[in-house]
């Protein structure tokens, strides 16, 4: 059974034969069998190599990176080798229907208007005069449908 691994200690992550070797900056090391890894969450400073990324890609393992304060930085996501464009073709066929496309477009606009309103609310709380813009966004949001 594959598991998710969380690494909270700073160190080096490298390939050792067909396993991953984590070595902390204090010198302790632990080997992780590649077959048992589903994804890796790196929660602190980590040194990695392209050789390691190649092994992760070969086994389809996703690696997520977070900074020292546990804020998400980004992910290494290996390419899907078996899709060969099938997902794109499926999306085009699914969204060629006008009503589906319209509902998706409305959700994009709703989300964007929500984010704009949140930004205006942020600046309003900091003493900026944005009441008129906030009122306009509220009016436009009621007219979306």
SULLINKA-V675464 format. One record per pair of residues at least 12 apart in sequence whose ideal C-beta (glycine too) atoms are under 10 Angstrom apart, sorted by the first residue. I is the first residue (numbers start at 1). J is the second residue. If there is no record, write none. Layout:
i:j
I:J
I:J
This chain:
i:j
1:36
1:38
2:35
2:36
2:37
2:38
2:39
2:59
2:60
2:61
3:32
3:36
3:37
3:38
3:39
4:37
4:38
4:39
4:40
4:41
4:62
4:64
5:20
5:22
5:32
5:36
5:37
5:38
5:39
5:40
5:41
5:42
5:61
5:63
6:39
6:40
6:41
6:42
6:43
6:64
6:66
7:20
7:22
7:24
7:30
7:32
7:40
7:41
7:42
7:43
7:44
7:46
7:63
7:66
8:41
8:42
8:43
8:44
8:66
8:70
9:22
9:23
9:24
9:25
9:26
9:28
9:30
9:42
9:43
9:44
9:45
9:46
10:24
10:25
10:26
10:42
10:43
10:44
10:45
10:46
10:47
10:68
11:23
11:24
11:25
11:26
11:27
11:28
11:29
11:30
11:42
11:44
11:45
11:46
11:47
12:24
12:25
12:29
12:46
12:47
12:48
12:49
12:52
13:32
13:40
13:42
13:46
13:47
13:48
13:49
13:52
13:56
13:63
14:29
14:47
14:48
14:49
14:51
14:52
14:55
15:34
15:48
15:49
15:51
15:52
15:53
15:54
15:55
15:56
16:29
16:31
16:32
16:52
16:55
17:31
17:34
17:55
18:33
18:34
18:35
18:55
18:58
18:59
19:31
19:32
19:33
19:34
19:35
19:36
19:37
19:55
20:32
20:33
20:34
20:37
20:40
20:48
20:52
20:55
20:56
20:59
20:61
21:52
22:40
22:42
22:46
23:47
25:44
25:45
25:47
34:55
34:56
34:58
34:59
34:61
35:59
37:56
37:59
37:60
37:61
37:62
37:63
38:59
38:60
38:61
38:62
39:56
39:60
39:61
39:62
39:63
39:64
39:75
39:76
39:77
40:56
40:61
40:62
40:63
40:64
40:65
40:75
40:76
41:62
41:63
41:64
41:65
41:66
41:72
41:75
42:63
42:64
42:65
42:66
42:67
42:73
42:75
42:76
43:64
43:65
43:66
43:67
43:68
43:69
43:70
44:65
44:66
44:67
44:68
44:70
45:65
45:67
45:68
46:63
46:65
48:63
48:65
48:76
52:76
53:76
53:78
54:78
56:76
56:77
56:78
57:76
57:77
57:78
57:79
57:81
58:78
58:81
59:78
60:77
60:78
60:79
60:80
60:81
60:82
61:76
61:77
61:78
62:75
62:76
62:77
62:78
63:75
63:76
63:77
63:78
64:76
64:77
106:144
106:145
107:144
109:140
109:141
109:144
110:141
110:144
110:145
113:137
113:138
113:140
113:141
113:144
114:137
114:141
116:133
116:134
116:137
116:140
116:141
117:133
117:134
117:137
117:138
117:140
117:141
119:133
119:137
120:132
120:133
120:134
120:135
120:136
120:137
120:138
121:134
121:137
